[in-house]
Amino acid sequence: MPDFTKKILVKVKKKPAVKTSIDPDIELTPKYDISKNKINKILESSKKDTMDDSNQGIEIAKKTSVASPKVFVRKTESIGDKYTGTTIIRAKDGSKVFEGRTNDKATQDAIKSNENKIRQTNEDRTKNANTYNVMSGSKSILEDKDKNMLVSIKSANRVK
């Protein structure tokens, strides 16, 4: 008996070939290209010259696609003398983060904690900007930590 089922030809997209990067130690995978294209589409859709990512604390220049960290700032003010004065820690917008007597141990602890918070936040923002630059393709010379990150998220493979 003849077979009367209709056969339909379906075109299947081929996976792009593995692309070699500038660095001879790693090969970029198609996953890297997909994420790079998503990042660039988001950047192109921005109407301004710079795009702010407040969650990561970075600014991205639209023309160069290079991210730079926004500096985290807090101001410490001391009013009065050492024994009867007060110390105020203010955020960038001017709101009070902490207020206490200058000679109290709690105030000294708050100042140390504030300095650590500023340092840690600025380090994190620098790391976020570096990660963005690696993933968007705007960083041409990759360090070992950048290569390890790409390999760990399966955007690159090590060349043996």
VOKOL-693183 format. One line per field, with one value per atom (N, C-alpha, C): residue number from 1; residue in three letters; atom name; x, y, z. Coordinates in Angstrom, 3 decimals. Layout:
pos = c(NUM, ...)
code = c(Ala, ...)
site = c(CA, ...)
X = c(X, ...)
Y = c(Y, ...)
Z = c(Z, ...)
***
This chain:
pos = c(1, 1, 1, 2, 2, 2, 3, 3, 3, 4, 4, 4, 5, 5, 5, 6, 6, 6, 7, 7, 7, 8, 8, 8, 9, 9, 9, 10, 10, 10, 11, 11, 11, 12, 12, 12, 13, 13, 13, 14, 14, 14, 15, 15, 15, 16, 16, 16, 17, 17, 17, 18, 18, 18, 19, 19, 19, 20, 20, 20, 21, 21, 21, 22, 22, 22, 23, 23, 23, 24, 24, 24, 25, 25, 25, 26, 26, 26, 27, 27, 27, 28, 28, 28, 29, 29, 29, 30, 30, 30, 31, 31, 31, 32, 32, 32, 33, 33, 33, 34, 34, 34, 35, 35, 35, 36, 36, 36, 37, 37, 37, 38, 38, 38, 39, 39, 39, 40, 40, 40, 41, 41, 41, 42, 42, 42, 43, 43, 43, 44, 44, 44, 45, 45, 45, 46, 46, 46, 47, 47, 47, 48, 48, 48, 49, 49, 49, 50, 50, 50, 51, 51, 51, 52, 52, 52, 53, 53, 53, 54, 54, 54, 55, 55, 55, 56, 56, 56, 57, 57, 57, 58, 58, 58, 59, 59, 59, 60, 60, 60, 61, 61, 61, 62, 62, 62, 63, 63, 63, 64, 64, 64, 65, 65, 65, 66, 66, 66, 67, 67, 67, 68, 68, 68, 69, 69, 69, 70, 70, 70, 71, 71, 71, 72, 72, 72, 73, 73, 73, 74, 74, 74, 75, 75, 75, 76, 76, 76, 77, 77, 77, 78, 78, 78, 79, 79, 79, 80, 80, 80, 81, 81, 81, 82, 82, 82, 83, 83, 83, 84, 84, 84, 85, 85, 85, 86, 86, 86, 87, 87, 87, 88, 88, 88, 89, 89, 89, 90, 90, 90, 91, 91, 91, 92, 92, 92, 93, 93, 93, 94, 94, 94, 95, 95, 95, 96, 96, 96, 97, 97, 97, 98, 98, 98, 99, 99, 99, 100, 100, 100, 101, 101, 101, 102, 102, 102, 103, 103, 103, 104, 104, 104, 105, 105, 105, 106, 106, 106, 107, 107, 107, 108, 108, 108, 109, 109, 109, 110, 110, 110, 111, 111, 111, 112, 112, 112, 113, 113, 113, 114, 114, 114, 115, 115, 115, 116, 116, 116, 117, 117, 117, 118, 118, 118, 119, 119, 119, 120, 120, 120, 121, 121, 121, 122, 122, 122, 123, 123, 123, 124, 124, 124, 125, 125, 125, 126, 126, 126, 127, 127, 127, 128, 128, 128, 129, 129, 129, 130, 130, 130, 131, 131, 131, 132, 132, 132, 133, 133, 133, 134, 134, 134, 135, 135, 135, 136, 136, 136, 137, 137, 137, 138, 138, 138, 139, 139, 139, 140, 140, 140, 141, 141, 141, 142, 142, 142, 143, 143, 143, 144, 144, 144, 145, 145, 145, 146, 146, 146, 147, 147, 147, 148, 148, 148, 149, 149, 149, 150, 150, 150, 151, 151, 151, 152, 152, 152, 153, 153, 153, 154, 154, 154, 155, 155, 155, 156, 156, 156, 157, 157, 157, 158, 158, 158, 159, 159, 159, 160, 160, 160)
code = c(Met, Met, Met, Pro, Pro, Pro, Asp, Asp, Asp, Phe, Phe, Phe, Thr, Thr, Thr, Lys, Lys, Lys, Lys, Lys, Lys, Ile, Ile, Ile, Leu, Leu, Leu, Val, Val, Val, Lys, Lys, Lys, Val, Val, Val, Lys, Lys, Lys, Lys, Lys, Lys, Lys, Lys, Lys, Pro, Pro, Pro, Ala, Ala, Ala, Val, Val, Val, Lys, Lys, Lys, Thr, Thr, Thr, Ser, Ser, Ser, Ile, Ile, Ile, Asp, Asp, Asp, Pro, Pro, Pro, Asp, Asp, Asp, Ile, Ile, Ile, Glu, Glu, Glu, Leu, Leu, Leu, Thr, Thr, Thr, Pro, Pro, Pro, Lys, Lys, Lys, Tyr, Tyr, Tyr, Asp, Asp, Asp, Ile, Ile, Ile, Ser, Ser, Ser, Lys, Lys, Lys, Asn, Asn, Asn, Lys, Lys, Lys, Ile, Ile, Ile, Asn, Asn, Asn, Lys, Lys, Lys, Ile, Ile, Ile, Leu, Leu, Leu, Glu, Glu, Glu, Ser, Ser, Ser, Ser, Ser, Ser, Lys, Lys, Lys, Lys, Lys, Lys, Asp, Asp, Asp, Thr, Thr, Thr, Met, Met, Met, Asp, Asp, Asp, Asp, Asp, Asp, Ser, Ser, Ser, Asn, Asn, Asn, Gln, Gln, Gln, Gly, Gly, Gly, Ile, Ile, Ile, Glu, Glu, Glu, Ile, Ile, Ile, Ala, Ala, Ala, Lys, Lys, Lys, Lys, Lys, Lys, Thr, Thr, Thr, Ser, Ser, Ser, Val, Val, Val, Ala, Ala, Ala, Ser, Ser, Ser, Pro, Pro, Pro, Lys, Lys, Lys, Val, Val, Val, Phe, Phe, Phe, Val, Val, Val, Arg, Arg, Arg, Lys, Lys, Lys, Thr, Thr, Thr, Glu, Glu, Glu, Ser, Ser, Ser, Ile, Ile, Ile, Gly, Gly, Gly, Asp, Asp, Asp, Lys, Lys, Lys, Tyr, Tyr, Tyr, Thr, Thr, Thr, Gly, Gly, Gly, Thr, Thr, Thr, Thr, Thr, Thr, Ile, Ile, Ile, Ile, Ile, Ile, Arg, Arg, Arg, Ala, Ala, Ala, Lys, Lys, Lys, Asp, Asp, Asp, Gly, Gly, Gly, Ser, Ser, Ser, Lys, Lys, Lys, Val, Val, Val, Phe, Phe, Phe, Glu, Glu, Glu, Gly, Gly, Gly, Arg, Arg, Arg, Thr, Thr, Thr, Asn, Asn, Asn, Asp, Asp, Asp, Lys, Lys, Lys, Ala, Ala, Ala, Thr, Thr, Thr, Gln, Gln, Gln, Asp, Asp, Asp, Ala, Ala, Ala, Ile, Ile, Ile, Lys, Lys, Lys, Ser, Ser, Ser, Asn, Asn, Asn, Glu, Glu, Glu, Asn, Asn, Asn, Lys, Lys, Lys, Ile, Ile, Ile, Arg, Arg, Arg, Gln, Gln, Gln, Thr, Thr, Thr, Asn, Asn, Asn, Glu, Glu, Glu, Asp, Asp, Asp, Arg, Arg, Arg, Thr, Thr, Thr, Lys, Lys, Lys, Asn, Asn, Asn, Ala, Ala, Ala, Asn, Asn, Asn, Thr, Thr, Thr, Tyr, Tyr, Tyr, Asn, Asn, Asn, Val, Val, Val, Met, Met, Met, Ser, Ser, Ser, Gly, Gly, Gly, Ser, Ser, Ser, Lys, Lys, Lys, Ser, Ser, Ser, Ile, Ile, Ile, Leu, Leu, Leu, Glu, Glu, Glu, Asp, Asp, Asp, Lys, Lys, Lys, Asp, Asp, Asp, Lys, Lys, Lys, Asn, Asn, Asn, Met, Met, Met, Leu, Leu, Leu, Val, Val, Val, Ser, Ser, Ser, Ile, Ile, Ile, Lys, Lys, Lys, Ser, Ser, Ser, Ala, Ala, Ala, Asn, Asn, Asn, Arg, Arg, Arg, Val, Val, Val, Lys, Lys, Lys)
site = c(N, CA, C, N, CA, C, N, CA, C, N, CA, C, N, CA, C, N, CA, C, N, CA, C, N, CA, C, N, CA, C, N, CA, C, N, CA, C, N, CA, C, N, CA, C, N, CA, C, N, CA, C, N, CA, C, N, CA, C, N, CA, C, N, CA, C, N, CA, C, N, CA, C, N, CA, C, N, CA, C, N, CA, C, N, CA, C, N, CA, C, N, CA, C, N, CA, C, N, CA, C, N, CA, C, N, CA, C, N, CA, C, N, CA, C, N, CA, C, N, CA, C, N, CA, C, N, CA, C, N, CA, C, N, CA, C, N, CA, C, N, CA, C, N, CA, C, N, CA, C, N, CA, C, N, CA, C, N, CA, C, N, CA, C, N, CA, C, N, CA, C, N, CA, C, N, CA, C, N, CA, C, N, CA, C, N, CA, C, N, CA, C, N, CA, C, N, CA, C, N, CA, C, N, CA, C, N, CA, C, N, CA, C, N, CA, C, N, CA, C, N, CA, C, N, CA, C, N, CA, C, N, CA, C, N, CA, C, N, CA, C, N, CA, C, N, CA, C, N, CA, C, N, CA, C, N, CA, C, N, CA, C, N, CA, C, N, CA, C, N, CA, C, N, CA, C, N, CA, C, N, CA, C, N, CA, C, N, CA, C, N, CA, C, N, CA, C, N, CA, C, N, CA, C, N, CA, C, N, CA, C, N, CA, C, N, CA, C, N, CA, C, N, CA, C, N, CA, C, N, CA, C, N, CA, C, N, CA, C, N, CA, C, N, CA, C, N, CA, C, N, CA, C, N, CA, C, N, CA, C, N, CA, C, N, CA, C, N, CA, C, N, CA, C, N, CA, C, N, CA, C, N, CA, C, N, CA, C, N, CA, C, N, CA, C, N, CA, C, N, CA, C, N, CA, C, N, CA, C, N, CA, C, N, CA, C, N, CA, C, N, CA, C, N, CA, C, N, CA, C, N, CA, C, N, CA, C, N, CA, C, N, CA, C, N, CA, C, N, CA, C, N, CA, C, N, CA, C, N, CA, C, N, CA, C, N, CA, C, N, CA, C, N, CA, C, N, CA, C, N, CA, C, N, CA, C, N, CA, C, N, CA, C, N, CA, C, N, CA, C, N, CA, C, N, CA, C, N, CA, C, N, CA, C, N, CA, C, N, CA, C, N, CA, C, N, CA, C, N, CA, C, N, CA, C, N, CA, C, N, CA, C, N, CA, C, N, CA, C, N, CA, C, N, CA, C, N, CA, C)
X = c(0.813, 0.000, 0.878, 0.526, 1.354, 1.234, 2.294, 2.338, 1.854, 0.726, 0.138, 0.436, 1.357, 1.674, 2.487, 2.160, 2.824, 4.139, 5.203, 6.506, 6.819, 7.243, 7.569, 9.060, 9.715, 11.121, 11.248, 12.042, 12.241, 13.699, 13.897, 15.266, 15.700, 16.843, 17.388, 18.622, 18.632, 19.791, 20.979, 22.092, 23.307, 23.919, 24.528, 25.229, 26.457, 26.733, 27.923, 29.173, 30.155, 31.400, 32.046, 32.822, 33.492, 34.465, 34.336, 35.131, 36.339, 37.495, 38.690, 38.821, 39.195, 39.338, 40.752, 41.006, 42.335, 43.333, 42.862, 43.721, 43.867, 45.085, 45.265, 44.916, 44.696, 44.411, 42.962, 42.043, 40.629, 39.972, 38.877, 38.023, 36.651, 36.102, 34.782, 33.717, 32.657, 31.569, 30.409, 29.437, 28.263, 27.502, 27.569, 26.904, 27.464, 28.754, 29.375, 28.792, 28.639, 28.084, 26.641, 25.868, 24.468, 24.393, 25.181, 25.134, 25.703, 26.721, 27.292, 26.259, 25.520, 24.489, 23.369, 22.960, 21.929, 22.396, 23.631, 24.183, 24.210, 24.654, 24.753, 23.386, 22.373, 21.018, 20.456, 20.686, 20.209, 20.893, 22.177, 22.925, 22.455, 22.181, 21.725, 20.336, 19.505, 18.146, 18.127, 19.227, 19.306, 19.345, 18.605, 18.535, 19.617, 20.235, 21.263, 22.649, 23.646, 25.025, 25.655, 25.203, 25.681, 24.487, 24.657, 23.599, 24.041, 23.183, 23.484, 22.860, 23.646, 23.126, 23.290, 22.228, 22.324, 22.451, 21.962, 22.090, 23.541, 24.290, 25.685, 26.633, 26.133, 26.965, 27.948, 27.522, 28.410, 27.735, 28.557, 28.099, 28.699, 27.905, 28.373, 28.297, 29.427, 29.459, 28.905, 27.941, 27.261, 28.182, 29.015, 29.889, 30.946, 31.566, 32.668, 32.258, 31.073, 30.574, 31.490, 32.121, 33.015, 32.345, 32.359, 31.757, 32.815, 32.415, 33.292, 32.495, 33.153, 32.434, 32.080, 30.897, 30.528, 31.084, 31.718, 32.362, 31.306, 31.391, 30.498, 31.110, 30.331, 30.856, 29.939, 30.549, 29.857, 30.752, 30.129, 30.871, 30.732, 31.854, 31.845, 32.073, 31.151, 31.258, 31.360, 32.249, 32.340, 31.992, 31.056, 30.606, 30.954, 31.626, 31.995, 33.345, 33.691, 34.996, 34.931, 36.058, 36.187, 35.268, 35.013, 34.281, 32.781, 32.394, 30.970, 30.357, 31.138, 30.643, 29.952, 29.387, 28.733, 29.385, 29.311, 29.812, 28.631, 28.546, 27.454, 28.055, 27.546, 27.928, 26.759, 27.039, 25.994, 26.202, 25.089, 25.117, 25.325, 25.440, 25.675, 24.538, 23.311, 22.160, 21.968, 22.804, 22.734, 21.987, 21.376, 20.644, 21.618, 21.174, 22.018, 22.028, 23.223, 23.380, 23.598, 24.363, 24.656, 24.901, 24.502, 24.802, 25.062, 26.140, 26.464, 27.512, 27.740, 28.761, 30.130, 30.991, 32.299, 33.162, 33.108, 34.012, 33.444, 32.252, 31.675, 32.339, 32.396, 32.952, 32.058, 30.756, 29.826, 30.063, 30.400, 30.679, 31.961, 32.988, 34.250, 34.055, 33.243, 32.929, 32.148, 31.232, 30.449, 31.337, 32.321, 33.242, 34.072, 34.575, 35.350, 34.480, 33.261, 32.331, 32.007, 31.844, 31.567, 32.727, 33.960, 35.144, 35.240, 34.957, 34.972, 33.886, 32.701, 31.592, 31.952, 32.560, 32.963, 33.989, 35.005, 36.058, 35.495, 34.666, 34.098, 33.164, 32.345, 31.406, 32.156, 33.204, 33.977, 34.719, 35.203, 35.837, 34.820, 33.621, 32.575, 32.182, 32.060, 31.691, 32.778, 34.035, 35.137, 35.072, 34.772, 34.633, 33.453, 32.333, 31.163, 31.477, 32.208, 32.582, 33.504, 34.440, 35.340, 34.562, 33.626, 32.813, 32.008, 31.413, 30.645, 31.553, 32.737, 33.651, 34.103, 34.290, 34.675, 33.516, 32.305, 31.152, 30.679, 30.897, 30.458, 31.491, 32.683, 33.716, 34.527, 34.342, 35.077, 36.452, 36.738, 38.062, 38.831, 39.915, 40.624, 41.708, 42.355, 43.413, 42.829, 42.671, 42.043, 43.088, 42.781, 43.631, 43.211, 43.968, 43.646, 42.285, 41.970, 40.672, 39.527, 39.739, 38.712, 38.505, 39.592, 39.506, 38.797, 39.158, 38.520, 37.027, 36.641, 35.220, 34.483, 35.038, 34.400, 34.269, 35.288, 35.245, 34.212, 34.136, 33.208, 31.739, 31.442, 30.047, 29.795, 30.727, 30.609, 30.525, 31.120, 31.184, 32.487, 33.364, 34.638, 35.116, 35.981, 36.607, 38.110, 38.790, 40.260, 40.811, 41.836, 42.535, 43.660, 43.694, 44.712, 45.964)
Y = c(-1.159, 0.000, 1.252, 2.242, 3.453, 4.286, 5.014, 5.877, 7.274, 7.718, 8.991, 10.104, 9.863, 10.918, 12.012, 13.216, 14.366, 14.604, 14.761, 15.011, 16.501, 17.059, 18.470, 18.607, 19.413, 19.681, 20.854, 20.653, 21.681, 22.107, 23.435, 23.946, 24.077, 23.531, 23.592, 24.481, 25.463, 26.347, 25.589, 25.752, 25.123, 25.977, 25.320, 26.064, 26.704, 27.934, 28.554, 27.813, 27.846, 27.171, 27.857, 27.099, 27.657, 28.713, 29.888, 31.024, 31.157, 31.337, 31.514, 32.975, 33.206, 34.581, 35.075, 36.276, 36.863, 36.069, 35.528, 34.791, 33.342, 32.832, 31.454, 30.378, 30.761, 29.782, 29.315, 30.108, 29.762, 29.906, 29.158, 29.280, 29.730, 30.745, 31.227, 30.306, 30.095, 29.221, 30.060, 29.421, 30.163, 30.865, 30.332, 30.971, 32.377, 32.563, 33.883, 34.864, 34.420, 35.293, 35.684, 34.743, 35.025, 36.087, 35.910, 36.880, 38.227, 38.223, 39.480, 40.238, 39.532, 40.175, 40.748, 40.026, 40.542, 41.826, 41.823, 43.000, 44.188, 43.961, 45.055, 45.568, 44.695, 45.148, 46.052, 45.690, 46.511, 47.877, 47.877, 49.133, 50.003, 49.390, 50.150, 50.736, 50.077, 50.570, 51.794, 52.059, 53.223, 54.496, 55.509, 56.753, 57.735, 57.526, 58.435, 57.978, 58.867, 58.536, 57.567, 57.631, 56.687, 56.004, 54.743, 53.979, 53.677, 53.987, 53.721, 52.404, 51.565, 50.349, 50.525, 51.006, 51.321, 50.068, 48.930, 47.696, 47.253, 47.406, 46.991, 48.138, 49.369, 50.521, 50.867, 50.706, 51.006, 51.939, 52.635, 53.460, 52.896, 52.823, 52.245, 53.306, 53.573, 54.524, 53.833, 54.464, 53.836, 53.701, 54.694, 54.668, 53.577, 53.429, 52.474, 51.154, 51.098, 49.917, 49.495, 50.485, 50.228, 50.681, 49.809, 50.118, 50.638, 51.593, 52.105, 52.166, 51.913, 51.907, 53.324, 53.455, 54.720, 54.673, 55.743, 55.774, 55.935, 55.076, 55.120, 56.072, 57.086, 58.119, 58.298, 58.444, 58.873, 59.905, 60.887, 61.964, 61.859, 62.045, 62.038, 63.466, 63.956, 65.313, 65.234, 66.021, 66.136, 67.564, 67.709, 69.016, 69.139, 70.208, 70.415, 69.812, 69.783, 69.244, 67.725, 67.156, 65.706, 65.090, 65.800, 65.206, 65.500, 66.664, 67.019, 67.108, 66.889, 67.031, 65.778, 65.900, 64.764, 64.495, 63.263, 62.845, 62.332, 62.805, 62.410, 61.794, 60.647, 60.021, 60.236, 60.877, 61.208, 60.445, 60.059, 59.393, 60.453, 60.003, 60.913, 61.918, 61.501, 62.394, 63.314, 63.218, 64.099, 63.520, 62.369, 61.773, 61.203, 61.162, 60.661, 59.139, 58.585, 57.147, 56.804, 57.666, 57.456, 58.807, 58.923, 60.110, 59.665, 60.153, 59.791, 60.715, 60.575, 61.389, 60.983, 61.948, 61.720, 60.764, 60.851, 60.032, 58.660, 58.303, 56.993, 55.890, 54.713, 53.551, 53.173, 53.314, 52.986, 53.875, 55.130, 56.044, 55.640, 55.290, 54.859, 53.566, 52.651, 51.415, 51.704, 52.669, 53.034, 53.650, 54.438, 55.044, 53.960, 53.002, 51.895, 51.058, 50.772, 50.003, 50.738, 52.053, 52.884, 52.845, 52.944, 52.900, 51.545, 50.463, 49.133, 48.993, 49.542, 49.496, 50.241, 51.410, 52.192, 51.419, 50.876, 50.132, 48.905, 48.127, 46.901, 47.203, 48.230, 48.581, 49.027, 49.824, 50.268, 49.109, 48.150, 46.953, 46.136, 45.969, 45.211, 45.887, 47.193, 47.918, 47.809, 47.799, 47.619, 46.221, 45.209, 43.843, 43.746, 44.404, 44.388, 45.033, 46.133, 46.802, 45.903, 45.224, 44.324, 43.166, 42.591, 41.489, 41.940, 43.110, 43.642, 43.808, 44.362, 44.586, 43.275, 42.249, 40.939, 40.341, 40.387, 39.766, 40.521, 41.831, 42.610, 42.605, 42.095, 42.037, 43.311, 44.242, 45.503, 45.426, 44.351, 44.160, 43.182, 43.661, 42.828, 41.964, 42.448, 41.677, 41.067, 39.745, 39.048, 38.580, 38.777, 38.276, 36.847, 36.171, 34.791, 34.688, 35.643, 35.586, 35.755, 36.552, 36.734, 35.437, 34.776, 33.506, 32.449, 32.401, 31.428, 31.687, 32.965, 33.297, 32.827, 33.084, 32.669, 31.153, 30.448, 28.984, 28.475, 29.093, 28.612, 28.810, 29.823, 30.031, 29.441, 28.653, 27.905, 28.810, 29.998, 30.884, 30.696, 29.889, 29.594, 28.206, 27.637, 26.353, 26.538, 25.810, 25.856, 25.092, 25.640, 24.965, 24.161, 22.884, 22.020, 21.970)
Z = c(0.000, 0.000, 0.000, -0.792, -0.867, 0.418, 0.708, 1.896, 1.502, 2.078, 1.700, 2.718, 3.620, 4.581, 3.906, 4.266, 3.663, 4.399, 3.654, 4.247, 4.138, 5.240, 5.280, 5.565, 4.764, 4.993, 5.963, 6.975, 7.989, 7.948, 7.913, 7.943, 9.385, 9.683, 11.029, 10.986, 11.879, 11.933, 12.490, 11.826, 12.301, 13.392, 14.351, 15.384, 14.750, 15.107, 14.549, 15.013, 14.183, 14.522, 15.715, 16.456, 17.621, 17.140, 17.720, 17.294, 18.207, 17.633, 18.437, 18.818, 20.040, 20.495, 20.232, 20.685, 20.566, 21.382, 22.486, 23.390, 22.919, 22.807, 22.326, 23.359, 24.624, 25.673, 25.693, 25.131, 25.195, 23.835, 23.656, 22.479, 22.965, 22.343, 22.729, 22.158, 22.920, 22.504, 21.960, 21.330, 20.850, 21.979, 23.190, 24.325, 24.558, 24.343, 24.493, 23.483, 22.244, 21.208, 21.515, 22.038, 22.378, 23.470, 24.528, 25.630, 25.196, 24.346, 23.849, 23.016, 22.184, 21.369, 22.232, 23.280, 24.187, 24.870, 25.334, 26.004, 25.051, 23.827, 22.866, 22.429, 22.347, 22.012, 23.099, 24.346, 25.459, 25.422, 25.130, 25.071, 23.912, 22.760, 21.599, 21.810, 22.604, 22.833, 23.749, 24.430, 25.304, 24.457, 24.894, 24.140, 24.544, 25.693, 26.187, 25.745, 25.901, 25.548, 26.542, 27.796, 28.804, 29.447, 29.744, 30.387, 31.813, 32.775, 34.178, 34.599, 35.227, 35.841, 37.340, 37.991, 39.410, 40.278, 39.806, 40.585, 40.697, 39.614, 39.620, 39.930, 39.901, 40.218, 39.115, 37.848, 36.734, 35.739, 34.954, 33.846, 32.572, 31.509, 30.261, 29.181, 28.539, 27.440, 26.201, 25.555, 24.423, 23.206, 22.951, 21.768, 21.853, 23.014, 23.150, 23.771, 24.388, 25.077, 26.222, 26.852, 27.975, 29.259, 30.259, 31.553, 32.508, 33.322, 34.367, 35.670, 36.802, 38.071, 38.527, 39.132, 39.771, 41.188, 41.609, 42.915, 44.015, 45.025, 46.183, 47.207, 47.617, 48.498, 49.702, 50.863, 52.074, 52.754, 53.391, 54.022, 55.539, 56.250, 57.709, 58.199, 59.047, 59.588, 61.101, 61.661, 63.118, 63.493, 64.423, 64.875, 66.351, 66.732, 68.131, 68.442, 69.726, 70.111, 70.291, 70.696, 70.795, 71.843, 72.935, 74.055, 74.029, 73.544, 73.575, 72.192, 71.149, 69.785, 69.276, 68.090, 67.450, 66.096, 65.685, 64.382, 63.579, 62.330, 61.446, 60.189, 59.793, 58.527, 57.576, 56.447, 55.483, 54.175, 53.573, 52.270, 51.187, 49.956, 48.839, 48.669, 48.950, 48.806, 50.010, 51.036, 52.191, 53.382, 53.225, 54.345, 55.376, 56.632, 57.708, 57.710, 57.744, 57.884, 59.353, 60.032, 61.449, 62.106, 63.361, 64.153, 65.573, 66.176, 67.547, 68.125, 69.427, 70.088, 69.582, 69.390, 68.785, 69.597, 70.931, 71.750, 72.104, 71.649, 71.947, 71.129, 71.736, 71.026, 69.846, 69.996, 68.914, 67.693, 67.941, 66.831, 66.115, 66.876, 66.267, 65.467, 66.006, 65.291, 64.009, 64.079, 62.898, 61.820, 62.222, 61.254, 60.568, 61.345, 60.759, 59.821, 60.259, 59.434, 58.138, 58.245, 57.072, 56.084, 56.582, 55.710, 55.009, 55.751, 55.142, 54.078, 54.351, 53.394, 52.110, 52.247, 51.074, 50.255, 50.939, 50.240, 49.525, 50.231, 49.664, 48.495, 48.626, 47.561, 46.312, 46.476, 45.318, 44.652, 45.452, 44.884, 44.087, 44.648, 43.961, 42.643, 42.653, 41.437, 40.376, 40.793, 39.845, 39.223, 40.037, 39.526, 38.560, 38.890, 38.011, 36.662, 36.677, 35.425, 34.604, 35.255, 34.549, 33.929, 34.681, 34.157, 32.948, 33.025, 31.893, 30.671, 30.879, 29.761, 29.121, 29.928, 29.382, 28.597, 29.163, 28.521, 27.277, 27.233, 26.072, 24.956, 25.233, 24.208, 24.088, 24.997, 24.900, 25.563, 26.263, 26.860, 25.984, 25.402, 24.436, 25.082, 26.094, 26.751, 28.016, 27.997, 29.117, 30.124, 31.402, 32.471, 32.791, 33.633, 33.996, 34.680, 35.554, 36.240, 35.249, 34.182, 33.158, 32.374, 32.040, 31.318, 32.164, 33.446, 34.353, 34.475, 34.516, 34.608, 33.355, 32.183, 30.933, 30.848, 31.298, 31.283, 32.288, 33.457, 34.486, 34.101, 33.313, 32.874, 31.487, 31.011, 29.755, 28.523, 28.621, 27.452, 26.709, 27.261, 26.601, 27.037, 26.224, 26.524, 26.505, 27.349, 27.360, 26.161, 25.566, 24.482, 25.105, 24.761, 25.377, 24.568)
***
